[in-house]
């Protein structure tokens, strides 16, 4: 019986497509946050991400936020590779009945996100569509020796993150329940890509692996395990968390922090002897570092809560997956 996409989920689909295509010959292909083409002493980074009205754009998201969002999620991939953004392109599928003012605000949102992160809109395409659709493409560059990959961590490396987790989850449930949690709602609808932080990490010299947290911490760590073979032990109490978690006492805190996603912070591993240097590098870039675990020899990812160790499951948001959709029932 032919497999349906909803039974496979996004990541299994990508794995199968990767098997069909084989390994890239000129650089880095499917599997990392961006494609990377080797050009002399640097990699050209290219990534694309899609938004569709029905599945990606909440009713509460303004046209300006929509433009910001499609730009931010693409720039976040560039940041995860340690890259400096060079430009942004967008293809727009536009319904005929869409108001021009909404389109204008969307473009202004893209432009604002680009300008705040040192880049600009270079071009794109427009087509008629039954449903409002945005397909963004970001390009960037990183020195060959400084590129950050999802693989590369080794036993003893420290697992760190650039900021608090659970903010987007709190924003989602705040909107759902009519709560006025502005910081979390902003984190959900207008995430800030960690471009400056990614560039700082790539220049630090001690960072061994990196990824942006779009689908949840647990899922991100599992994807890093699949590519690099390393396993992670995370101390739950040491994870920086959203201050709004207390607004949802009926939802297990771990669900919001570990499995929801949408925070677009960077999770990365650092050689133990370089931890303080990386911390200072991030502080000079105006950011912080939170250590929350280490790379271990164990054959599985581990979550430590109150001194007790538990398996950290491969659970998080995943497009096309029925199982992922059923995970958040609140």
C-alpha positions as CSV (number, residue, x, y, z in Angstrom):
1,X,0.0,0.0,0.0
2,X,1.5,3.4,-1.0
3,X,2.7,5.5,2.0
4,X,0.8,8.8,2.6
5,X,2.8,11.9,3.5
6,X,0.8,12.3,6.7
7,X,2.1,8.9,7.8
8,X,5.7,9.8,7.0
9,X,6.1,13.3,8.3
10,X,8.3,16.1,7.0
11,X,11.6,14.7,8.2
12,X,11.2,11.2,6.8
13,X,10.1,12.8,3.5
14,X,13.3,14.8,3.5
15,X,15.4,11.7,4.3
16,X,13.9,9.9,1.4
17,X,14.4,12.8,-1.0
18,X,18.0,13.0,0.2
19,X,18.5,9.3,-0.6
20,X,17.0,9.9,-4.1
21,X,19.4,12.8,-4.8
22,X,22.5,11.5,-3.1
23,X,25.3,13.7,-1.7
24,X,26.0,17.2,-3.0
25,X,29.2,17.4,-5.0
26,X,30.0,21.1,-4.6
27,X,29.2,21.7,-1.0
28,X,26.6,20.8,1.7
29,X,23.2,19.7,0.6
30,X,20.1,18.4,2.4
31,X,20.3,17.9,6.2
32,X,21.8,21.1,7.6
33,X,20.0,24.5,8.1
34,X,21.1,25.8,4.7
35,X,22.6,24.5,1.5
36,X,26.3,25.6,1.2
37,X,28.3,26.0,-2.0
38,X,32.1,26.3,-1.7
39,X,33.4,29.4,-3.5
40,X,37.1,29.9,-2.9
41,X,37.7,30.4,0.8
42,X,34.0,30.8,1.7
43,X,30.7,29.1,1.5
44,X,27.8,30.7,-0.2
45,X,24.7,29.9,2.0
46,X,21.3,29.5,0.4
47,X,18.0,28.6,2.2
48,X,14.3,28.8,1.4
49,X,11.2,28.6,3.6
50,X,7.5,28.7,2.7
51,X,4.4,30.2,4.3
52,X,0.8,29.4,3.3
53,X,-2.2,31.3,4.6
54,X,-4.1,28.2,5.8
55,X,-1.3,26.3,7.6
56,X,1.2,29.0,8.6
57,X,-0.5,32.4,9.2
58,X,-2.7,32.8,12.3
59,X,-5.7,35.2,12.0
60,X,-4.1,37.4,14.6
61,X,-0.9,37.8,12.5
62,X,-0.9,41.2,10.8
63,X,0.4,41.6,7.2
64,X,3.5,43.4,8.6
65,X,4.2,40.5,10.9
66,X,3.7,38.0,8.1
67,X,6.4,39.8,6.0
68,X,8.7,40.0,9.0
69,X,8.1,36.3,9.8
70,X,8.9,34.9,6.4
71,X,12.1,36.9,6.4
72,X,13.1,36.0,10.0
73,X,12.7,32.3,9.6
74,X,15.0,32.3,6.5
75,X,17.6,34.6,8.2
76,X,17.5,32.2,11.2
77,X,18.8,29.4,9.0
78,X,21.7,31.6,7.8
79,X,22.4,32.5,11.5
80,X,22.5,28.8,12.4
81,X,25.4,28.3,10.0
82,X,27.3,31.3,11.3
83,X,26.7,33.2,8.2
84,X,26.5,36.9,7.3
85,X,23.3,37.6,5.3
86,X,23.8,39.0,1.8
87,X,20.2,39.4,0.6
88,X,16.6,38.1,0.6
89,X,14.3,37.2,-2.2
90,X,10.6,36.3,-2.0
91,X,8.1,34.7,-4.4
92,X,4.5,35.8,-3.7
93,X,1.3,33.9,-4.6
94,X,-1.4,36.6,-4.5
95,X,-5.2,36.2,-4.5
96,X,-6.9,38.7,-6.8
97,X,-9.1,40.0,-4.0
98,X,-6.3,40.8,-1.7
99,X,-6.1,44.5,-0.7
100,X,-3.0,46.3,-1.9
101,X,-2.5,47.9,1.6
102,X,-2.1,44.4,3.1
103,X,0.5,43.6,0.4
104,X,2.3,46.9,1.1
105,X,2.5,46.2,4.8
106,X,3.8,42.7,4.2
107,X,6.6,44.1,2.1
108,X,7.4,46.7,4.7
109,X,7.6,43.9,7.3
110,X,10.2,42.1,5.1
111,X,12.1,45.3,4.6
112,X,12.2,46.1,8.3
113,X,13.4,42.6,9.3
114,X,16.1,42.8,6.6
115,X,17.3,46.2,7.6
116,X,17.5,45.3,11.3
117,X,19.7,42.3,10.4
118,X,22.1,44.0,8.0
119,X,20.7,42.9,4.6
120,X,18.1,43.9,2.0
121,X,15.5,42.6,-0.4
122,X,17.1,41.8,-3.7
123,X,14.1,40.7,-5.8
124,X,11.6,37.9,-6.2
125,X,8.4,37.0,-8.2
126,X,4.7,37.5,-8.0
127,X,2.0,35.2,-9.3
128,X,-1.8,34.8,-9.0
129,X,-2.8,32.3,-6.4
130,X,-6.0,31.0,-4.8
131,X,-4.3,31.3,-1.4
132,X,-1.8,33.9,-0.1
133,X,1.6,32.2,-0.2
134,X,5.1,33.5,0.5
135,X,8.3,31.6,-0.4
136,X,11.4,33.4,1.0
137,X,15.0,32.7,0.0
138,X,17.9,34.1,2.0
139,X,21.5,34.0,0.9
140,X,24.6,34.6,3.0
141,X,28.3,33.8,3.3
142,X,30.6,32.4,5.9
143,X,34.4,31.7,5.8
144,X,35.1,28.1,5.0
145,X,36.8,27.4,8.3
146,X,34.1,29.1,10.4
147,X,31.0,27.4,9.1
148,X,28.7,25.9,11.8
149,X,27.1,22.5,11.1
150,X,24.6,20.4,12.9
151,X,27.3,17.7,13.2
152,X,30.7,18.1,14.9
153,X,30.0,17.9,18.6
154,X,32.1,15.5,20.7
155,X,31.8,13.9,24.1
156,X,32.5,16.4,26.8
157,X,31.3,19.4,24.8
158,X,28.9,21.7,26.6
159,X,25.4,22.2,25.2
160,X,24.2,25.8,25.3
161,X,21.5,28.1,24.0
162,X,21.2,31.8,23.2
163,X,18.0,32.6,25.0
164,X,14.9,31.4,26.9
165,X,12.7,28.7,25.5
166,X,8.9,28.4,25.7
167,X,8.2,32.0,24.7
168,X,6.5,31.1,21.4
169,X,4.5,28.3,23.1
170,X,3.3,30.8,25.7
171,X,2.4,33.2,22.9
172,X,0.4,30.6,21.1
173,X,-1.7,29.6,24.1
174,X,-2.0,33.2,25.2
175,X,-3.7,34.0,21.9
176,X,-5.8,30.9,22.1
177,X,-7.0,31.8,25.6
178,X,-7.3,35.6,25.2
179,X,-4.4,36.4,27.6
180,X,-2.4,39.6,27.3
181,X,1.1,38.3,27.3
182,X,2.7,40.8,24.8
183,X,6.3,39.5,25.0
184,X,5.4,35.9,24.3
185,X,2.9,36.9,21.6
186,X,5.6,39.0,19.9
187,X,8.0,36.0,20.1
188,X,5.5,33.8,18.3
189,X,4.4,36.3,15.6
190,X,7.6,38.2,15.0
191,X,10.6,36.0,16.1
192,X,14.1,37.6,16.1
193,X,16.6,35.6,14.1
194,X,19.9,35.3,16.0
195,X,22.0,36.6,13.2
196,X,24.5,38.6,15.3
197,X,24.8,35.7,17.7
198,X,25.4,33.2,14.9
199,X,28.2,35.3,13.4
200,X,29.8,35.7,16.9
201,X,29.6,31.9,17.4
202,X,31.2,31.1,14.1
203,X,34.1,33.5,14.8
204,X,34.7,32.2,18.3
205,X,36.6,29.1,17.2
206,X,35.3,26.7,20.0
207,X,31.8,26.0,18.7
208,X,31.5,22.5,17.4
209,X,27.9,22.3,16.2
210,X,24.9,24.6,15.9
211,X,21.2,24.6,14.9
212,X,18.2,26.9,15.2
213,X,15.3,25.7,17.4
214,X,12.3,25.9,15.1
215,X,10.6,22.6,15.9
216,X,11.4,22.3,19.6
217,X,14.6,21.6,21.6
218,X,14.0,17.8,21.8
219,X,13.4,17.5,18.1
220,X,16.4,19.8,17.3
221,X,18.8,17.7,19.5
222,X,17.5,14.5,17.8
223,X,18.2,15.9,14.4
224,X,21.7,16.8,15.5
225,X,22.1,13.3,16.8
226,X,21.1,11.8,13.5
227,X,23.6,13.9,11.5
228,X,26.5,13.8,14.0
229,X,26.1,10.7,16.0
230,X,26.5,12.5,19.3
231,X,24.0,12.2,22.2
232,X,23.0,14.9,24.7
233,X,22.3,15.1,28.4
234,X,20.1,18.1,29.2
235,X,19.6,19.4,32.8
236,X,16.0,20.7,32.7
237,X,16.6,23.1,35.6
238,X,19.4,24.8,33.8
239,X,17.3,25.5,30.6
240,X,16.5,29.3,30.4
241,X,12.7,29.5,30.3
242,X,10.0,32.0,29.5
243,X,8.7,34.0,32.5
244,X,5.2,33.5,31.2
245,X,5.1,29.7,31.8
246,X,3.3,30.3,35.1
247,X,0.3,31.5,33.2
248,X,-0.5,28.0,32.1
249,X,-0.5,25.8,35.2
250,X,-2.7,23.2,33.5
251,X,-0.1,22.5,30.7
252,X,3.0,20.5,31.6
253,X,5.9,23.0,31.6
254,X,8.1,20.5,29.7
255,X,5.7,20.5,26.8
256,X,6.1,24.2,26.3
257,X,9.8,24.3,26.8
258,X,11.0,21.1,25.1
259,X,8.5,20.2,22.4
260,X,6.6,23.2,21.1
261,X,9.2,25.1,19.1
262,X,9.0,28.4,17.3
263,X,11.5,30.2,19.6
264,X,14.3,30.4,16.9
265,X,17.1,30.5,19.5
266,X,20.3,28.8,18.6
267,X,21.3,25.5,20.3
268,X,25.0,24.8,20.1
269,X,27.9,22.8,21.5
270,X,31.2,24.2,22.7
271,X,34.5,22.7,23.7
272,X,34.6,22.8,27.5
273,X,37.9,24.7,27.5
274,X,36.4,27.4,25.2
275,X,33.1,28.0,27.1
276,X,34.1,31.2,28.8
277,X,35.7,32.6,25.6
278,X,32.4,31.9,23.7
279,X,30.4,33.5,26.6
280,X,32.5,36.7,26.3
281,X,32.2,36.7,22.5
282,X,28.4,36.6,22.8
283,X,28.4,39.3,25.5
284,X,30.4,41.6,23.2
285,X,27.7,40.9,20.6
286,X,25.1,42.0,23.0
287,X,23.8,38.6,23.9
288,X,24.1,35.8,26.4
289,X,24.9,32.1,26.8
290,X,23.1,29.6,28.9
291,X,24.8,26.2,29.5
292,X,22.1,23.5,29.9
293,X,23.9,20.2,29.4
294,X,26.7,18.2,27.8
295,X,27.5,15.7,25.0
296,X,27.7,12.2,26.4
297,X,28.5,8.7,25.3
298,X,25.0,7.3,26.0
299,X,23.1,5.7,23.2
300,X,20.2,8.0,23.7
301,X,19.4,11.6,24.5
302,X,18.8,12.2,28.2
303,X,16.7,14.7,30.2
304,X,17.8,15.1,33.8
305,X,15.0,16.5,36.1
306,X,15.6,16.8,39.8
307,X,18.6,14.5,39.6
308,X,16.7,11.7,37.9
309,X,17.5,10.7,34.3
310,X,14.8,10.1,31.7
311,X,15.0,9.5,27.9
312,X,14.4,12.7,25.9
313,X,12.0,11.6,23.1
314,X,12.2,12.7,19.5
315,X,9.1,14.8,19.8
316,X,8.2,18.2,18.5
317,X,6.4,20.1,15.7
318,X,6.6,18.4,12.3
319,X,4.8,19.4,9.1
320,X,2.5,16.8,7.5
321,X,2.7,14.5,10.6
322,X,-0.6,13.5,12.2
323,X,1.3,12.4,15.3
324,X,2.8,15.9,15.8
325,X,-0.6,17.6,15.4
326,X,-2.1,15.3,18.1
327,X,0.7,16.2,20.6
328,X,-0.8,19.6,21.6
329,X,-4.3,19.0,22.7
330,X,-4.7,21.8,25.2
